[in-house]
Structure formats: structure tokens, C-alpha cells
Amino acid sequence: MLRAAVGDGWPAAQVDAAAELLANSNGKFPSGARKLPSDLVSAVQRERLIAAMLRAAAELGYRQATVQDVIDRAGVSRPTFYEHFANKEDCFLAAFDTTATRLRDRIDDAAAKGGDNWRDRLRFSLEELLRFVSQEPDSARALIVEARAASAAALLRRDALLDYFSGCVDSLVRDHLSTATSHSEITAAGVVGGVEALLYSRLNKGELDDVDALLPSLMYFVVLPYEGHEAASEELAVALG
């Protein structure tokens, strides 16, 4: 994940060396890190701050978390924090943008596995979304829960992310379902909003143990407005079977 976050501008061995140094030094760069390229060190420090922001927001809530909370979890100095970010909001927005981009990429890649079958593409997408929530609850909470409480800029980013996925659903059904022309873009927005509301509730309550089991119900919910009860029920039947 660190290698993916900092990009491919450095040899993998150098990124691995930076990660190993961090793992063996409680998150703080030891003197040996000075042998690494300074821009790599800076990039890794930035990613550690982003990860720490996600963790602090998940544990304390965005409004209660402070810059010091982020610094403590990242294992960096205060000057290092301000080398990368102007304030707490700036750090959170960077964390949101990084996480949102990763989620979009993961879901786009998953959808592609479904070929021309709109339900397969949808199923793979929802599976990946639920996997993301299960594997990265801090990141998911930042996107779905904490962004609502962060700032006006964070709310705009959240709206843009929901609009992106609404557009994906609308395009998916229009491209692969003949009856989709009878539905407006509002249908897709309602579907995405419903999925997000359910995940918000689960994340807010910390009820994530069986999040993967939500897939059949989510499939039913999304298929219903486009193909009707009988078609949507097929998704529940698959789960029961």
C-alpha cells in the first residue's frame, strides 16, 4: 500500500527499505533514512500523516481530533506536519482525496470484470465496495461519516464522490440495459444515496463484522428500480441457494 501511495517514481527496493526502517523504528525515520532520496522520505512522511489523519478521525471524530493527535499517530514532528499541510482541514482533505481516488480505481477495476452484463458489473462493484469498508474501516469512515462533519469543502468532495458513482450507475444501465431509458438520472442518485446511507449507519455504529453479507440485499435494492421485483429477487435467491 505504501508503494502504491507514494507512486512508482522510485525503485521498489528503496520504498521497501523506507517501509522497513519505519517498521523497526516506531514510525520515526532513523538516521539510516538519510541514505534514501530526500523526496522519497518526504513522500513517505506525507503518506504516514494521511494514514494518521484517517486513524485519528476514525478514533476521535474529525471535530475532536487535533493536529497533535495526527502527529502522535504518524510519529513525526510538528514542523514535518506543517511542511506538508497548512492545518488539520488541509490534511483531512488530502486524506479524503487520496482515499476517494483509490476507491474509485478499485471499483472501476472490479466493474470491468463483469464484461457486458450490467448485473455482473454491478455485483463486482458492490463486492469491492464492501471489501473496502471491511478492510479499510478508517478510510471508509472518513469518506462516509467524518466528511459530513468536517467542513464545507469536505462536504463538496463527498457530494462529488456520490455524483461520480451515480453517474457510473446511470451510464451502466443505459449502456447495458434496454429498459434503462425509462429512468432518469435521479434513479441512480437515489440508489447510490441509499447504499451510502446504509454504510453510514453501519460505520457509525461500528457494525462491520458481517458487512460482506449485505451484498444480496444491496443487489436487490439496486436492481429493483430498473428491472422490477422478480429480477431483483433473483439476487436474493442466489444468496439463499
N, C-alpha and C positions, 0 to 999 in steps of 0.2 A: 504494500500500500504506500509505503514511503517513496519507493522508486516511482510509482505511478504519479504521486502527488508532486514531486519535485521536477518531473519531466525527464526526457531522455537526452538532455544536453550533456550528461556526464557518463563516464563508463560505469557499468553496473557494479563493478568491483569497488569503485570509490563510494558509491551510495551505500553498498553493503558495509563497507568499512565505517562509514559515518554512523550507520544504524547500530553496528556492533559497539562502537565507542559509547554511544548513548546508552545502550542497554546495560553496559557494565559500569556506568557512572551516574546512576540515578537521574538520568535525563540531562545532565550538565555536560557540556563539552569539556573534556580534559585537555591537558596540554598537547596530547598527541593529535588533536583535531587540527592544530595549526599546520600540520603537514598536508592537510587537504586543501583544495581550492577554496579561497575565501567566499566566492559566490555560492559554492555548494553548501558551505557551512551556514551561510545566511539563508539559503533556501530551506534547509532542513530546520533551522531555528523558526522560520516563519511557519512551516507546516506544524511544528510542535505547538506553537502558540494557537494555531487554528484548532488543532485537536483539543488543546486545553480549554479553549473557549467553548467548544461543544460540550465538553465534560462538565465545566463549571455551570453552564446554563442548564444542563440536564439535572445536575445535583442540587443546585441552589435556586434555579429560576433566573431568567435573564435580569430581571429588575433587582434582585438581591445580589447577584454576582458582581464582583468588583474587579478592577484591573489586577489588584493584588492576588485575588483568587486564581486568576488566569496565570499569572506569573508563577505562583506556587505550584500549580499543576504542570506547568511547562518546564519548570526547573531552569528558568533563565533570569537574567537580571532585569530590573525596571528599565534601564537605558536600552537594553536589547528590545524590549517590548516597543518602546517609542521609536526605535529605528524602523519598525515595520508598520506600526499603526498609530493613528493620531489619538485614539481613545477607545473605550470599550465598544461603542457602537461601530466604529470603523472595523474593529476586529471581528465583531459578530457578523457584519455584512459580508466580510471576506469569507468567513466560515460558511455562511449561507450560500454565497455564490459558488464556492468550491464544491460544496455538498450537492447543490442543485444540479450542477453540471455533471457530476459523477452519476447521480440518479438518472438524469435524462439519458446519458450514454448507456447505462446498464439496461434501461427499459427499451431503448431503441434497438439495442443488440438482441435482446430477448425476443422482441416482437418479430424481428427478421426471421427467426427460426420457424415461424408459423406459415411462411410462404404466402399463398393467395387465399388461404382460409381465414376469414376475419375472426372467427371464434378462437381458432388456434393462436392467432397473433395476440388476441386479447388475453387468452389464458396464460400464455407465456409472459406477457407483460405484467399481469397481476401476480403471478408466481414470483417474478423478480421483485416487484414492489414489496410483497410480504416478506420475502427473503431479506431485503434491505432493512426493513423495520426490525426483523428478528435479529439480524447480525449486527446492525449498527443503530441501536436504540437511541444513543445520544444524538447522532446525526439526524435521525428521523424526528426526534423531539424538537430539534432546532427548527426544522423546516415546517413542521405541522403545528407545534404547540407554542414554542417560545417566540416565533416570528410575529405572532399575534400581539404579544405583549412588549415587543422590543421598541419599535419606532415606526414613524410614518414611512420611512424608506424601506424598512423590513417588510411592512405590510404590502407595499407596492411590489416588492420582489416576490412575495408569496402569491399575490394576485397574478403576476406574470407567469409563475410556475404553473398555477392551476389553469391559466388560459392556454399555456403550451400543451398540457395534457388534454384539455378539452378539444383543442384543435386536432390533436393526434387521433382522438376517438372519432371525431366528426369526419376527418379525412378517411379513416379506416373503414367506416361503414359506407361512406359514399363511394369508395373505390372498390369495395368487395361485396356489397350487399345491395341487391337490385331495388329493394323497397326503401332504402335509406333516404331517397329524395323526398319522401313524405314527411321527414323530420327536419326540424330547424336546428341551428347550432345550439339553441338553448337546451335541447335534449342532452347533448353531450356535456354541457356545463353542469346540468343537474346531476348527471351520472357521476362526474368527477367530484362534484361537491359532496355528494352522498358518501362516496368512498372515503374522501378526506375527513368527513365528519365522524365516520366510524373509527378511523385510525386515530383521530384526535382523542376520542373518548378512551380508547384502549391505552394510548400512550399516557394520557393524563392520569389514568388510574393505575398505571403500571401493570396492566393485564396483558402480558405478551407471551405467556407460556404456550398458548395454543394459537398464536396468530396465523400460522400456516393453515390451520383448519378453516379459516374464513374463506378460502378460495371458492368452494362451491356456492356459498351464499352470495359472494360478490359477483360471480359469473351470472347467477340468476338475476341479480339486481341490474346488471348492465345489459344483459341480453333482452330482458323483459320489454323495455320500451321500443325496441327495434323489431323483435320477432314474435313477441307475444308470450303468453303463459306457457303454452305447450312446449315451445322451443326452449324457453328458459328453464323449464322443469327438467329437461334432458340433462342439464348440467348437475342438478341435484341428484338425479338418478345415477349418474356416473359415480358420484361420491358414495352413494348408498350401495352401489354394486361392488 
